[in-house]
């Protein structure tokens, strides 16, 4: 037998030995582990774990998904064009008024005043700051305006005392102060006295006054 043939024969014996040699404990563990992994993969339900265009796993529309969160956020800050009806009306009118402070009709832009009652808002510095805990998306903002308008029996106005905001007129002091407390307002405006009434429960940490 030639050397080359002897070498090939030796390699064949080694291959046979490798196939039949006893497995070590580590090799047995690895094989069992591989079987378990493969069995899980067989049971994988692809529709419950969809992938995006790049092949990465996505949330697939589960509650709290990034797609749904993005929908509730305005595309810009409160200072620019948004998808909110009332934010856009507020911003547009505030731009026309300029530096003048007061209460204005949201549709006509005319200054308004009342002999009695109170003016109250719900907007905070956090509600307008993207990324803050109290941030209100466009849909939430518009829903709040419509809801409070019905509850207080008042159409929305533009209140501008430094920072423009949506405000409401209400004749009942307790109702206004409860709303001011709920939405952490610094104060309400008393029309009969022509001055503010401070909210004793106001917390500056979530609603910094901007002048």
N, C-alpha and C positions, 0 to 999 in steps of 0.2 A: 504494500500500500504506500502510495506516494505521500510526501509530507503534506501537500495541499489537501489531499483527500482525508488524511488523518486529522487535519485541523478542522475541516468541515464536519467530520464525524464528532469531534469533541464539542463543537458548537451545538450540534443537534442534541447531544446528551445533556448539555447545560440547559437547553430550552426545555427538555422533558423534565429535568430535575426541578426547574423553576415552577413548572406547572403542578407538580405533584408534591413538592416539599411541604411539610406541615406549616400552617400559618401560626405566627406568633399572636399573643394576646392583643397587641396593638393593632395588627393587621385585621384581626377579627372585629375589633371595635370599630375600625375605620369602615369596614364593609357594612356592618350593621347600621352605622350612622348614615352611610350613603343610601342604603335602602330606605331609611326613614325619610330622608330628604326627598328622594325620588317619589315616595308615596304621597308626600305633601304636595309636591308639584303636580302630581296627577289629579289631586283633588282641588287644585286652584281654580277658582271661578273667575275667568277673565273679565266678565262683564261687571263684576263688583270692584275690579281694580283696573279701570281703564288707563290707557297711556295717552300722552299728548303726542303732537306731531313728531317730536324728537325721540319718542320711545320711552320717556320717563313717566313714572306713575303720577297721575293727577288725582285731584279730589273727587272727580266724577260727579259733581253736583251735590255732594253731601252737605248737610246743614252746616253753616259756618264756613263754607268754602271761600277761597280767595276771590272767586268770580262774584259771589253774592255780596261780599263785603265791598268790592270795588263799586258795585252798582249804587250803594248808598252814599258814596262819597262824591262831592262836587269835583269837577275837573280842575277848578281853580280855588283860590281863597275867596273870602267874602268880598274882597275888593274888586274882583273882576267878574266877567260874564260867567254865569252858572246855569244849571238846568232848573233852578228854582224860580217859580213865578214871582214869589214875594221878595226873594233876595234881589232879583233883577229890577223889580219896581223900586225897591228901597235904594239900591245903588244908583239907578238912573236919576231918581229924584234928588238924592243927596248930592250928586254931581252938579245938578242944575242950581241947587240952593247955595252951594258953596260953603262959606264959613258961618252962615246964619244959623242960629239955634232956635228951637221951638218945636211946635207940633204942627204937622201939615197933613192935608188930605192926600192920601196915597195915590189917588187917581188924577186929581186936578193940580196938585202941588200948592194949593192955596193954604195960607196959615189958618189954623182953627184955634178956638178957645172956648171954654165952658165956664158958666157962672158957678157951677158946683161939681161935685164928684171928684174922681181921682183918675190919674193916668198911670198905667202899669205895663211893664214889659216882661218878657220871658227870656230874652236873649242874654247870653253871657259872653265873656271873652273866650272861654273854653268852647262854647258852642260854635264859634266861628274859626277856631284854630284847628286846622287839619292835623290829626295825629294825637290830639289831646283826648283824655278820657271822656269829657263831656261833649265831644264834637257831634254836631247834628248834620246828617246828610241832607241833601236837597229835599228828598221826599219827606223825611222826618220834619224838616223845618216847615214846609208847606202844610203838612198835616197838623202840626201844632198851631199854626196861625188859624186855620179853618176851625179847629176844635175849640180854641179859646175864644174865637169870635162868636161862636154859637153859645158857649157857656156864659160869657159875660154880656151877651146881647149888644155887642159893639162891633162895628166894622173896623178893620185894621187901619191904623194911622202910621205915619212916619214920625217917630220921636227922635229929635236930634239935639243932644246936649253933649257935644264932643263927638261921640261915636253914634252913627245912625243906626236905628233899630226899629223894629215893628212894635207898636204899643197899642193899648186898648183903653177905652174910657169906661168907667164903671162907677155907679153912684154909691155902692156899698163899701164902707171902709174895711170891714172884716174880710170880705171876699177878696179885695185887692191885696190886703196884707198877707192873707193866706197864700195867694198866688205869688207874691213877692218872696215869701219864705220858701215855698216849694221850688221856685226857680232861682233862688239865691240872688235876689235883686238887692242892690244897695239901698234903694228907697222907692217910694211912690210919690207922685206929684199931686199935691192938694190944690185944686183949682180955686177954691174959695179963698185960700190964704195966699195963693201965688208962690208957694214954696214947697220944698220937699219934706216928706216924713220918712225918716230913716228906719230901715228894717233892723230891729235889735238882733236878729239871728243871722245877719249877713256875714258870709265867710269870704274874705278877700282872696284866699288861696285858689279858688276855682272861678273867680270873676273879678279880675283886676280892672279897676276903673281907668279908662283911657280918655285923656283930655287933649 
